[in-house]
Amino acid sequence: MTAPTAQTLSTYTVSGMTCGHCVSSVSAEVGKVPGVTGVEVALETGLVIVTSDGPVDGAAVTAAVAEAGYEVVAGPEGEAPAAGCCGSGGCH
C-alpha cells in the first residue's frame, strides 16, 4: 500500500474579480499549472487557494491568473508577486 502524499496549500490574493465567470476563469487557468491538483477561489475575498502534491511555481500561478485577465496582488505568505508581464506591475 502506498502512503498518501502530503498536500501543499498556497494562498494568493487576486484583484479584479467581480462575478462567477471571473472565478471560473481563474480556476480554469490556474488548474492548468503543472503540479496543481485543486483550486478554490473565493470571490468575496479574492483568495485563491492552490492545492498541489509539492511546491508549485508561483510565477506560473501569477501568469495563469494574468492569462485569465486578473492580477495577483499577494502571493504565498503575503509576498508581493514578481513584476507583471509587461513590467508595469499589473497585467491587462
SULPE-V305199 format. One record per backbone hydrogen bond with DSSP energy under -0.5 kcal/mol. CO is the residue of the C=O (numbers start at 1). NH is the residue of the N-H. Records with the same first field share a line. If there is no record, write none. Layout:
CO=NH + NH
//
This chain:
8=52
10=50
12=14 + 48
13=73 + 74
15=71
19=23
20=24
21=25
22=26
23=27
24=28
25=29
26=30
27=31
28=32
29=32
30=33
33=36
35=53
38=51
40=49
41=43
42=46 + 47
46=14
47=42
48=12 + 50
49=40 + 51
50=10
51=37 + 38
52=8
56=58
57=60 + 61
58=62
59=63
60=64
61=65
62=66
63=67
64=68
65=69 + 70
66=69
71=15 + 73
74=13
75=78
76=79
79=75
84=87
//
